[in-house]
Structures are given as C-alpha cells and as structure tokens.
Amino acid sequence: MKKLRFFLRIQLVLGLLISAPSLAATQLDVTGKGTVSVAPDEATITAQVSLVDRDAGKAQARASKQVDAMLSTIKSFTLKPDSLNASELSLLPEYRWDRATDQQQFIGFRVTRIVSFTIAEIDRLGAALSALANAGATLISSPVMGSSHAQDARDEALVKAVEDARKKLTLLARAAGVSLSRITQISEVAPYSPRPQPTMMRAEMALDSASSNTFVPGNLTFVAEVKAQADAE
C-alpha cells in the first residue's frame, strides 16, 4: 500500500512539472517606430578650384590665389563654428592621348583645392553660392541641408519609438486576453542612414540657380526604431 501511495505521488509531481510551461508568462515581442520632422536651418557647401598648368609651382600659386578669394568672400556670411575646412589639396600630372603619335602627351599638373563649410543662414544660401562662383570656384556642390537641433530631434524620435512599442504591447495583450505584466527588454535598432553625397555642379549653374532664388529646402526627417519584449499573464 505504501508503495502504491509513493508511486501516485511521483505521478502527481511529474504531472505538475509537465504542465509547468503552460503556466509560464506569455512573451510578447514588438517593434516601435518614431518619426520627427524639422525645418533645416543650416547647409553644408563644398566648393573646389581645379586647374592645370605645366609648372607645378605656378599651378599651386594660381589655385591658392582663388581659394584665398573664396575664403575672403565667405567672411561676410555666418558660419557654423569650426566647420570651415580648406586643407584638402591634390597635385597630379595630367596627360592626353595623341592619336597621331600613338603616345601620351603631358598636358600639365592639375591642382585641386577643396573648401567646405556650413552656413548658418539658410536664407542666404543662394547668395553664398553666387559669391563662391564669382570668387573663382570651378565646381560647387549641391548644398546638404542640416539642422542645429538634429540631436534634439533624434532624441524625440526615440521617445516616440518607445511610446509606440508600449502601445503595441498593450494592444497585443488586450487582443490576446492577457494582462501586460512588465517590459523585460528594450533596445534601439540603428536605422540605416546613408551619408548624403553632394552632387557637384559647375559654377555657372550655381550662379543661375542662386539668381533665380529657387532654393526651397524641405523638412529633414529623423527616424528611430526600437525592439521591445514583455511578459503577459
């Protein structure tokens, strides 16, 4: 009789162990997304001087003269602190193929100097492009718009993403007929954000665009995404 009771107890314990997973908390997994749009209040401009001379020293001197003129003209604009960079320089020999002699012919040395900066006066963007072209820039980039409040916008988007995740968890729990217990895990998903590549345009085109006053910058959009996990009972 004692053996029978002991056997029944073992069966009861095993039954409870087998049914334990069904008593475990339900796990919910969601993603949350937040988006914030802000108007740009600054723009990054990249301009360059590129020229060829048979004498390398003369080529550098000519390029430096034009860069000095560009640096002088942008002093009349308000720039973002520490954004001015005029240190990039390249000096390369240039050749062309002579079909008559079936040989390469030396043309000269091509010097390229690049000046980049961020203007903090978005309403004077057209004037800045025009000034650079008049100062001797041979190529000017399409401006890359930015915002001095970018970090605040990113933070706000992240908060909205968390709020969206919490809302989805609550809806899932309600639809499943369970009660949301607690959020056990939450992490930010780094969004894919390719760095914008400026499109270069000739200085003549920059002059035409600036004079027509057609710069109408659209809003900048900041997106954040999170993954959240919660227990429900």
N, C-alpha and C positions, 0 to 999 in steps of 0.2 A: 504493500500500500504506500509506504514511504517512497519507494522508487517511482511509483506512478505519479505522486504529487510533485516530486522533483522534476520529472520529465515534463509535466504540464507547465511548471514554472519556466523551464528553459524555453518551451514553445512560446509562452507569453512574451518573454524578453526578446526573443528573436523576431516575433511579430511586430513588436514596438520599434525595433531597430530598422526593420524593412520598411515600415510605414513612416519613418522619421523624415525622409526627404519631402514627403507630401506636406509636412507641417512647416517646412522651411519657408522663409520670406520669399516673395516673388521679386525677381530682379527686373528693373526697367532700365532701358538704355535709349537715350535720345541725343540729338544734336540741336544746338541752338544757334541762331544767326542774328547778328545786329548790324544795321547799316546807318551811317550818318553822312550827310552831305553838307559841305560848307563851300562858300564862295572863295575863290583864290584871292589872295591879297599880295602875292609876290610872284616873280617869274625869273627863272634862270636862263641866261643868254650865253651862248658860246659863239664867239666870232674868231675868225682867223685871217691872217695875212699869209699868202703863198705867192712866191715869185722866184724867177730864175735869173741867174747872172753867171757869166763864165768865170768870174772871180768870186771865190767863196767869201772872202772878206767883205767885198762890196755887197754881195747878196745879203749878208747878215746886217750890214750897216743900213741898207735900204729898208729891210724888214723891221729893224729896231726903230727906225725913224717913224714908220707908220704905226707901230704899236704905241710909241710914245704919244702920238697924236690921238690915238684911240683912248689911252688912259687919261689924257688931259680932258677929252670931251666928256667922259663919263663922270667927271668930278662934279658936274652940275646936277647929277641925279643922286637920290638917296639909295645907298646900297645896304644890303643886309651885312651886319658886322662879320668880318673875317671871310667873306665869300669871294673876294677878288683874288684871282689866280692868273698870273701872266708868265709863269715859269716854263711852260711847255715849248720846246723848240726841237725841230728836226732839220738836219742838213744832209741831203743825199744827192749824189751825182745823177744826172738825167741824160738819157740817150734817146735817139730815134733811129729807126731802121731805114737805111738808104737802099732802095731797091736797085738803083743804078750800079752801085759798087758791091751790093750784097753784103754790107757791113753795117755795124752800129756806128753812129756818129755822136760824138759828145756834144750836147747842147749847152750844158752848164750845170751849176749847182742849184737845186731847188731848196729854198729855205721856207719853212712853215712855222709861224708863231701863232699860238692859240691864247686867247684871252677869254676867261669865263667869270661871270659874276651873277649875283642875284639882286635884282632891282626890287626895292620895297614900295615902289609907287606904281601900282598896276595900271593906273590911269595914264601914266606917261610911257607906257611900254612902246607904243608906236614911235614916239619921239626919240627914245633911246636907240631903236633900230636904225632910224634915219640918221642919227648922229654918228653911229658907228660906220655906216656906209659912206657918209661924207668924209669921215676921218681916214678912210683908206682900207677898210675891211673888204676882203675879196669874197669871203663866204661867211654867212651868218646863219646860225641855227634857228629852227622854229622854236620859239620860247617854250620852256617846260614850266607849266603853272604849278604853284605850290601855295601853302598856307602857313602862316606863323602860328596857327592854332592846331596844327596837324596832330600833335600828341594828345591834346585835349579831345579831339575828335576820335582818335583811336581808342582812348580810354572810355569814352561814352559808348562807342560801338561795342566794346567788350562787355560793358554793363548790360546793354540791351540784349546781347547774346545770352548772357546768364539768365536774364529775366525770361527770355524766350524758352530756354531749356526748362526752367522751373514750370512755366505754363504748360509745356508739352507733357512733363511728368505728371502733373496734376490731372490733365485731361486723360492720359493713358490709364492712370489708376482709377479714375471715375468710370471710364468706359469698361474696365475690366472688373468692376465691382469690388475693388480693394481700396484700402486706405494707405495713402502715402506715409511711409514711416520716416525715412531720413535720406538725404543725399549722401551717398557713400564715396563718390568720386566725381571730380570735375576737372577738366583740363582744356587748355586752349589749343585749338588747331591752327597752326600757322597757315594763313591763306597764301596762295601763290600770287605774288605781286611782282611781275616783271618790271625791271627798271626801264623807264621810258627812254627810247633812243631818239635824240633830236634829229630832225630832218634838216639837212643843210640846204640853204637857198642862196643864190647869188645876190650880191649886194644890190644890184639893180632891182631885183624882185622885192627885196626888203624895203627899198625906197618907195616902190609903187604901193606895197601893202600899207606902209606907215602913212603915206599921204592920203590914202583912201579911208583911213580911220576905221578899218573893218575888224579890229580885234575885239571880239565879244567872247570872253572866256566863259566856259560852262562851269558848273559846280564840280568840285572834287568829291569823290565817293570813297569812304573808308568802311571796310567790311571786317567784322570779327566773327569767329565761329568757335564754339566750344562743344565738347562731348561730356555728357553727364550721365551718371549711373545712380540709381536709387533703389532702396528696398521698400516693398509694399506688403501689407498683410491683409 
